[in-house]
């Protein structure tokens, strides 16, 4: 009888705020049941400030990372290179070396860890695959496409992912539909937040606004149009605006912060922790965002969402959820706000597989992949 080999380990790589909400339920699922492997949590340090990293670990109950690469900020190329070099160095020194690497989403850490692992001959499992935005002007799109192309197992979060991967010629045995793991975190915490809100929301009705993408906040003209829209919006309902560090920097540089602060109905807030942001979402009449994750969360919560982008890699949030793409058409956005306040905005149904048990299916898929490798 062949002796059993060492218990396999799998490195799961997280680097930024959206990753933390996805990694938490996977860690919890693997801790609750023996799937035949152990997880090594690697934090790349892509997001490193307390408000974008530490608070999420604390609130979501994520354990201290086993490995911290401390990559830090920089240009896309610099940041990707730092993560790639640091992760490769750790893999080369690890004993035993992980049997596989799990990467999440579409951030710079995702493609960097994928490249490092594949060049060392390790299997890569991509959680949240097959969701292109079809806009190659977005850095995240390049990360997403490249990661999907060279990963070994593609775990899909919504039906469109399977369709997209089939069109790209990906063999069916490399694809598994598990659902949206971020919804597991939402389902795990939502009732606690309903009973004990993370903060006192503005008087209702109010809009929650989150904007951080370069197309909306990096240029004076583009950000100025956003500010003008928010000032008009503030005449109709209260506005809660947690300001991303990137957005705050440009609001200050262009002289827009004072204009928003002087409006009596716009509350400028620092970046929010997960529970505080969930509290704001639960009670909002509408969310106006350019975040991919918030589109998903609002669909599950059933709250109207207007997305200030020309495209989305989450199409199911429009076909079945509560999301409408408004691009930068703020006149259209204003009309939709009217529809929402009048009760005329139509929302869809629940999305298949977004049921709070995605982490368990993810762990089973990882275990199956390891068994095939063995």
C-alpha positions as a printed Julia matrix, in Angstrom:
374×3 Matrix{Float64}:
   0.0    0.0     0.0
   1.38   3.36   -1.01
   2.04   5.59    2.02
   0.01   8.78    2.21
   1.93  11.87    1.13
   2.04  15.11    3.07
  -1.24  16.92    3.43
  -1.51  19.37    0.5
  -1.55  23.12    1.06
  -3.17  25.72   -1.17
  -2.15  29.38   -1.21
  -5.07  31.79   -1.5
  -3.92  35.25   -2.55
  -5.71  38.44   -1.5
  -4.5   41.95   -2.12
  -7.27  44.54   -2.06
 -10.57  45.37   -0.44
 -12.77  43.38   -2.91
 -10.62  40.27   -2.33
 -11.04  40.38    1.43
 -14.81  40.02    1.16
 -14.33  36.98   -1.08
 -11.59  35.24    0.87
 -13.34  35.45    4.27
 -16.08  32.87    3.57
 -13.64  30.47    1.87
 -11.38  30.54    4.93
 -14.43  30.02    7.16
 -15.68  27.06    5.1
 -12.32  25.29    5.09
 -11.95  25.83    8.84
 -15.4   24.34    9.48
 -14.91  21.09    7.53
 -12.0   18.95    6.42
 -11.73  19.12    2.63
  -8.37  17.38    2.63
  -6.17  20.44    2.24
  -4.99  23.43    4.26
  -5.17  27.06    3.15
  -2.24  29.47    3.36
  -3.48  33.06    3.34
  -1.16  35.37    1.38
  -1.76  39.15    1.65
   0.11  40.95   -1.12
  -0.26  44.39    0.49
  -1.75  45.99   -2.64
  -4.2   47.7    -0.3
  -2.32  48.42    2.89
  -3.92  51.42    4.6
  -5.92  50.61    7.76
  -9.22  51.79    6.25
  -8.8   49.63    3.12
  -7.2   46.57    4.73
  -7.0   46.2     8.52
 -10.63  47.11    9.21
 -11.85  44.41    6.81
  -9.74  41.74    8.48
 -11.14  42.77   11.86
 -14.8   43.05   10.86
 -14.92  39.94    8.67
 -13.04  37.79   11.17
 -10.19  37.04    8.77
  -7.2   35.53   10.5
  -3.79  37.16   10.45
  -2.22  36.39    7.04
   0.29  33.56    6.99
   2.35  35.57    4.5
   2.47  39.33    3.93
   4.31  40.44    0.79
   4.07  44.2     1.55
   4.02  45.15   -2.14
   2.56  48.61   -1.55
   1.35  51.1    -4.13
   2.78  52.32   -7.45
   1.92  52.32  -11.12
   0.19  49.26  -12.51
   3.47  47.91  -13.86
   5.4   48.64  -10.68
   2.79  47.13   -8.4
   2.34  44.03  -10.55
   6.1   43.51  -10.73
   6.52  43.88   -6.96
   3.84  41.29   -6.23
   5.18  38.91   -8.88
   8.74  39.12   -7.54
   7.73  38.82   -3.9
   5.28  35.97   -4.44
   7.74  34.03   -6.62
  10.42  34.41   -3.94
   8.05  33.08   -1.3
   6.99  30.14   -3.49
  10.62  29.22   -4.16
  11.4   29.23   -0.44
   8.2   27.53    0.73
   8.6   24.01    2.08
   6.53  22.23    1.14
   5.55  24.27   -1.88
   1.76  24.77   -2.26
   0.01  22.23   -4.45
  -2.04  25.02   -6.06
  -2.71  28.75   -5.9
  -6.16  30.39   -5.72
  -6.46  33.92   -7.09
  -9.5   36.18   -6.9
 -11.05  38.79   -9.15
  -9.09  41.07  -11.44
  -6.65  43.22   -9.48
  -2.91  43.57  -10.13
  -2.18  40.99   -7.44
  -4.34  38.48   -9.34
  -2.34  38.45  -12.55
   0.99  38.78  -10.71
   0.37  35.74   -8.51
  -0.95  33.8   -11.5
   2.18  34.46  -13.55
   4.5   33.56  -10.67
   2.65  30.3    -9.96
   2.32  29.16  -13.58
   5.99  29.79  -14.36
   6.85  27.48  -11.48
   4.51  24.81  -12.8
   1.83  25.2   -10.13
  -1.89  24.84  -10.75
  -3.91  28.07  -10.61
  -7.58  28.31   -9.69
  -9.28  31.59  -10.64
 -12.29  32.46   -8.52
 -14.66  34.84  -10.38
 -13.74  33.87  -13.93
 -15.26  34.59  -17.32
 -16.47  38.12  -16.68
 -14.93  40.5   -19.23
 -16.24  44.04  -19.46
 -15.18  44.15  -23.15
 -13.34  47.4   -22.45
  -9.6   46.91  -22.8
  -9.05  50.47  -21.68
  -9.65  49.26  -18.13
  -6.5   47.85  -16.49
  -8.67  45.32  -14.66
  -9.84  43.94  -18.01
  -6.28  43.02  -19.0
  -5.73  41.34  -15.63
  -8.98  39.43  -15.96
  -8.42  38.18  -19.52
  -4.8   37.18  -18.96
  -5.62  35.34  -15.72
  -8.47  33.4   -17.32
  -6.28  32.46  -20.29
  -3.62  30.67  -18.25
  -5.49  29.43  -15.17
  -6.19  25.71  -14.84
  -9.59  25.81  -13.13
 -12.05  28.63  -13.74
 -14.68  29.11  -11.03
 -17.61  31.11  -12.33
 -19.81  33.45  -10.3
 -22.7   34.12  -12.69
 -24.26  32.45  -15.76
 -22.66  34.87  -18.24
 -19.25  33.61  -17.15
 -19.92  30.12  -18.48
 -21.2   31.54  -21.76
 -18.17  33.8   -22.21
 -15.67  31.02  -21.48
 -17.47  28.66  -23.87
 -17.19  31.3   -26.62
 -13.47  31.58  -25.89
 -13.1   27.85  -26.43
 -12.3   26.9   -22.83
 -12.9   23.16  -22.34
 -15.89  22.46  -20.06
 -13.76  20.37  -17.68
 -11.78  23.5   -16.77
 -14.95  25.41  -15.76
 -17.18  25.09  -12.69
 -20.13  27.26  -11.73
 -20.0   27.93   -7.99
 -21.82  31.27   -7.64
 -20.81  34.59   -6.15
 -18.71  34.09   -3.01
 -18.99  37.77   -2.05
 -22.68  37.16   -1.39
 -21.68  34.62    1.29
 -20.1   37.44    3.26
 -23.16  39.63    2.77
 -25.54  36.87    3.87
 -23.35  36.09    6.89
 -23.44  39.66    8.23
 -26.67  41.24    6.98
 -28.97  40.29    9.85
 -26.47  41.45   12.46
 -26.26  44.81   10.72
 -30.05  45.06   10.46
 -30.27  44.61   14.23
 -27.26  46.78   15.09
 -26.52  49.29   12.32
 -22.86  50.12   11.85
 -23.6   53.84   12.02
 -26.42  56.37   11.97
 -27.44  56.87    8.34
 -28.5   60.23    6.93
 -32.2   61.09    7.07
 -34.2   59.15    4.49
 -34.48  59.14    1.62
 -30.8   59.24    0.79
 -28.42  58.13   -1.93
 -25.19  56.26   -1.25
 -22.41  57.31   -3.64
 -19.1   55.47   -4.19
 -16.85  56.54   -7.07
 -13.17  55.79   -7.59
 -12.44  54.71  -11.17
  -9.99  56.85  -13.18
 -12.58  57.52  -15.91
 -14.74  59.3   -13.32
 -12.3   60.92  -10.91
  -8.89  61.49  -12.51
  -9.74  64.32  -14.91
 -10.91  67.8   -13.89
 -13.72  67.84  -16.46
 -14.9   64.32  -15.64
 -14.83  64.81  -11.88
 -16.4   68.25  -12.25
 -19.37  66.7   -14.04
 -19.75  64.21  -11.2
 -19.66  67.03   -8.64
 -22.29  69.02  -10.56
 -24.55  65.96  -10.64
 -24.13  65.32   -6.92
 -24.94  68.95   -6.1
 -28.17  68.67   -8.12
 -28.91  65.33   -6.48
 -28.47  66.97   -3.08
 -31.41  69.26   -3.81
 -33.69  66.21   -4.04
 -32.46  63.85   -1.31
 -29.65  63.45    1.14
 -26.34  62.03   -0.09
 -23.85  59.85    1.81
 -20.51  59.92   -0.02
 -17.69  57.8     1.46
 -14.72  59.23   -0.41
 -12.03  56.87   -1.7
  -8.46  58.16   -1.12
  -7.92  58.49   -4.88
 -11.13  60.49   -5.25
 -10.36  62.67   -2.22
  -6.93  63.53   -3.61
  -8.44  64.77   -6.86
 -11.36  66.57   -5.22
  -8.79  68.52   -3.22
  -6.47  69.11   -6.18
  -9.27  70.48   -8.38
 -10.84  72.57   -5.63
 -14.1   70.59   -5.54
 -14.1   69.46   -1.91
 -15.36  72.79   -0.58
 -18.22  72.88   -3.11
 -19.49  69.52   -1.9
 -18.91  70.28    1.77
 -20.9   73.51    1.53
 -23.98  71.64    0.35
 -26.2   71.02    3.33
 -27.42  67.64    2.09
 -24.14  65.97    1.06
 -22.29  64.15    3.82
 -18.64  63.52    2.92
 -17.4   60.46    4.8
 -14.03  58.7     5.1
 -13.71  55.23    3.52
 -16.06  52.89    5.35
 -15.49  49.5     6.9
 -17.47  46.59    5.53
 -20.19  46.68    8.2
 -20.56  50.46    8.05
 -20.87  50.36    4.28
 -23.4   47.52    4.47
 -25.44  49.56    6.92
 -25.47  52.48    4.49
 -26.48  50.2     1.6
 -29.32  48.57    3.51
 -31.06  51.86    4.16
 -30.33  53.72    0.91
 -33.04  54.58   -1.6
 -30.47  54.27   -4.4
 -26.77  53.56   -4.79
 -24.72  55.44   -7.38
 -21.4   53.7    -7.97
 -18.65  52.6   -10.33
 -17.75  49.59   -8.17
 -18.19  46.07   -9.5
 -18.7   44.53   -6.07
 -21.38  46.99   -5.02
 -23.36  46.2    -8.18
 -23.47  42.6    -6.95
 -24.29  43.41   -3.35
 -27.13  45.75   -4.29
 -28.62  43.12   -6.6
 -28.82  40.67   -3.69
 -30.19  43.31   -1.31
 -32.79  44.41   -3.87
 -31.83  48.1    -3.72
 -31.72  50.14   -6.98
 -28.22  50.73   -8.31
 -27.07  53.22  -10.98
 -23.61  52.42  -12.33
 -21.52  55.32  -13.66
 -19.7   53.22  -16.27
 -20.14  52.44  -19.96
 -19.93  48.69  -19.35
 -20.09  46.09  -16.62
 -18.5   42.69  -16.1
 -21.58  41.81  -13.98
 -24.34  41.67  -16.64
 -26.6   39.49  -14.5
 -27.03  42.43  -12.12
 -28.9   44.16  -14.94
 -30.87  41.21  -16.36
 -31.95  39.76  -12.99
 -30.77  42.27  -10.41
 -31.33  45.95   -9.69
 -28.58  47.59  -11.74
 -28.76  50.11  -14.61
 -25.73  51.35  -16.52
 -25.95  55.12  -16.92
 -22.44  55.75  -18.22
 -21.8   59.44  -17.79
 -25.31  60.42  -18.84
 -26.24  62.29  -15.67
 -29.51  63.51  -17.18
 -30.54  59.87  -17.53
 -29.32  59.18  -14.0
 -31.44  62.04  -12.69
 -34.55  60.69  -14.42
 -33.94  57.24  -12.96
 -33.63  58.75   -9.49
 -37.07  60.28  -10.07
 -38.42  56.86  -11.06
 -36.89  55.3    -7.95
 -38.38  57.92   -5.62
 -41.75  57.53   -7.35
 -41.65  53.74   -7.0
 -41.55  53.24  -10.78
 -38.08  51.61  -11.01
 -38.31  47.92  -11.88
 -36.05  45.42  -10.13
 -35.43  41.8   -11.03
 -35.35  38.45   -9.27
 -32.78  36.54   -7.22
 -29.73  35.3    -9.11
 -29.12  31.51   -9.26
 -26.34  30.28   -6.99
 -26.1   33.48   -4.96
 -27.3   31.6    -1.92
 -24.71  32.0     0.84
 -23.14  28.56    0.25
 -20.68  29.43   -2.5
 -17.61  28.98   -0.28
 -18.47  25.35    0.36
 -18.81  24.67   -3.37
 -15.53  26.52   -3.94
 -13.74  24.35   -1.36
 -15.19  21.22   -2.99
 -13.97  22.39   -6.41
 -10.46  23.0    -5.02
 -10.45  19.53   -3.44
 -11.56  17.97   -6.73
  -8.79  19.81   -8.6
  -6.18  18.55   -6.15
  -7.48  14.98   -6.47
  -7.12  15.12  -10.26
  -3.6   16.51   -9.93
  -2.64  13.69   -7.6
